[in-house]
Amino acid sequence: MASLIDSLIKDMDKENSLYNELYELAKVKTTAIVNSDVEKLQAILIDEQALISKISVVESDRIKVVDEICNILHLPSKDVKVEDVVQMLRKRPLEHNRLQESYLALKRTVKGLMQINENNKFLLKESLEMIEFNINIARSARVAPQTANYGKTATESMAGISTAASFDAKQ
């Protein structure tokens, strides 16, 4: 059982390390979003995908270790979380403290990553709204202003108004 706990701690520490790398990458992404550096964002997304793949492998290993611990303790593995294993080890202070420390460190890292990702999500949303605003301004600059020119039928007459809003020098 002690070796399984050591394996669990090792996997969680690896996972924490990878999430820390992802966190640092997310901070770089924030700068790239603010600077509208699309090329940098593309490179960051590629790096993020590689890290996420590594995290998935370690996560899978961690789940297997928790399943093995559950088998030894005759518990259903679907209901048991790492936090539960930490609580089960209260009578073994050395393993309990090491596992709890690793668990809390991972939890803090993931929470920080979630916060920075929410911030990046907000920045991206604001950037997209600004782009949409600029596109709308560019479109409206090409359309002629509406004037009160009426014809005999009391409908608006657009004769003589250029839709490109250009100046007619012949007048």
C-alpha positions in Angstrom: 0.0 0.0 0.0 2.9 2.4 0.8 4.3 2.0 -2.7 0.9 2.8 -4.2 0.7 6.0 -2.1 4.2 6.9 -3.3 3.1 6.3 -6.9 0.0 8.4 -6.3 2.1 11.2 -4.9 4.6 10.9 -7.7 1.8 11.1 -10.3 0.2 14.1 -8.6 3.5 15.9 -8.4 4.1 15.2 -12.1 0.7 16.4 -12.9 1.2 19.6 -10.8 4.4 20.3 -12.6 2.7 20.0 -16.0 -0.2 22.2 -14.9 2.4 24.7 -13.7 3.9 24.7 -17.2 0.4 25.2 -18.6 -0.2 28.1 -16.2 3.0 29.8 -17.3 1.9 29.3 -20.9 -1.5 30.8 -20.1 0.3 33.9 -18.8 2.2 34.2 -22.0 -1.1 33.8 -23.9 -2.6 36.7 -21.9 0.2 38.9 -23.2 -0.3 37.6 -26.8 -4.0 38.3 -26.6 -3.4 41.9 -25.3 -0.9 42.5 -28.0 -3.1 40.9 -30.7 -0.2 38.6 -31.7 -2.0 35.9 -33.7 1.2 34.1 -34.6 2.2 33.8 -31.0 -1.3 32.6 -30.1 -1.0 29.8 -32.7 2.3 28.7 -31.3 1.0 28.7 -27.8 -2.0 26.6 -28.8 0.3 24.0 -30.2 2.4 24.0 -27.0 -0.8 23.8 -24.9 -2.0 20.7 -26.9 1.3 19.0 -26.3 1.1 19.7 -22.5 -2.6 18.6 -22.4 -1.6 15.3 -24.0 1.1 14.7 -21.4 -1.3 15.6 -18.6 -3.8 13.1 -20.0 -1.2 10.3 -19.8 -0.3 11.2 -16.2 -3.9 11.6 -15.2 -4.6 8.1 -16.6 -1.8 6.7 -14.5 -3.1 8.5 -11.4 -6.6 7.0 -12.0 -5.1 3.5 -12.3 -3.2 3.9 -9.0 -6.4 5.1 -7.2 -8.2 2.1 -8.7 -5.6 -0.2 -7.3 -5.8 1.5 -3.8 -9.6 1.0 -4.0 -9.2 -2.7 -4.9 -7.0 -3.2 -1.8 -9.4 -1.4 0.4 -12.4 -3.1 -1.2 -14.0 0.2 -2.2 -15.9 1.1 -5.4 -13.3 3.1 -7.5 -16.0 5.2 -9.1 -16.9 6.9 -5.9 -13.4 7.4 -4.4 -11.4 10.6 -5.0 -7.9 11.5 -4.0 -9.4 13.6 -1.3 -11.0 10.5 0.1 -7.7 8.6 0.1 -6.1 11.5 2.0 -8.8 11.2 4.6 -8.4 7.4 4.9 -4.7 7.9 5.7 -5.3 10.1 8.8 -3.9 7.3 11.0 -0.7 7.2 9.0 0.5 10.8 9.5 3.7 10.6 7.3 1.8 9.3 4.2 -1.2 11.4 5.0 0.8 14.7 5.2 2.8 14.0 2.0 -0.3 13.0 0.0 -2.3 16.0 1.4 0.5 18.4 0.5 0.7 17.0 -3.0 -3.1 17.1 -3.4 -3.4 20.7 -2.1 -0.6 21.9 -4.3 -2.2 20.4 -7.4 -5.6 21.9 -6.4 -4.0 25.4 -6.0 -2.3 25.1 -9.4 -5.5 24.1 -11.2 -7.5 26.8 -9.5 -4.9 29.4 -10.6 -5.0 28.0 -14.1 -8.8 28.2 -14.2 -8.7 31.9 -13.1 -6.1 32.9 -15.7 -8.1 31.0 -18.4 -11.3 32.9 -17.4 -9.3 36.1 -17.7 -8.1 35.0 -21.2 -11.6 34.1 -22.2 -12.8 37.6 -21.2 -9.9 39.2 -23.1 -10.7 37.2 -26.2 -14.4 38.1 -26.0 -13.5 41.8 -25.7 -11.0 41.5 -28.6 -13.7 39.9 -30.8 -16.2 42.6 -29.9 -13.6 45.3 -30.8 -13.0 43.6 -34.1 -16.7 43.4 -34.8 -17.1 47.1 -33.9 -14.2 48.1 -36.3 -15.8 46.0 -39.1 -19.1 47.7 -38.6 -17.5 51.2 -38.7 -15.6 50.2 -41.9 -18.9 49.0 -43.5 -20.8 52.1 -42.5 -18.1 54.4 -43.9 -18.8 52.9 -47.4 -22.6 53.5 -47.2 -24.0 57.0 -48.1 -25.8 58.9 -45.4 -29.5 58.9 -45.6 -30.9 62.3 -46.6 -34.4 63.8 -46.9 -34.5 63.8 -50.7 -38.0 63.0 -51.9 -39.3 62.5 -55.3 -42.9 63.1 -56.7 -44.1 59.9 -55.1 -43.0 61.0 -51.6 -40.5 58.3 -51.5 -36.8 58.8 -50.9 -34.9 59.5 -54.0 -31.3 58.3 -54.1 -30.5 59.9 -57.5 -27.3 61.8 -57.5 -26.0 60.2 -54.2 -23.0 58.0 -54.5 -23.1 54.9 -52.4 -19.3 55.1 -52.0 -19.8 58.5 -50.2 -17.3 60.1 -52.6 -17.1 63.8 -53.5 -18.3 64.9 -56.9 -15.9 67.6 -58.1 -18.1 68.5 -61.2 -20.8 70.3 -59.1 
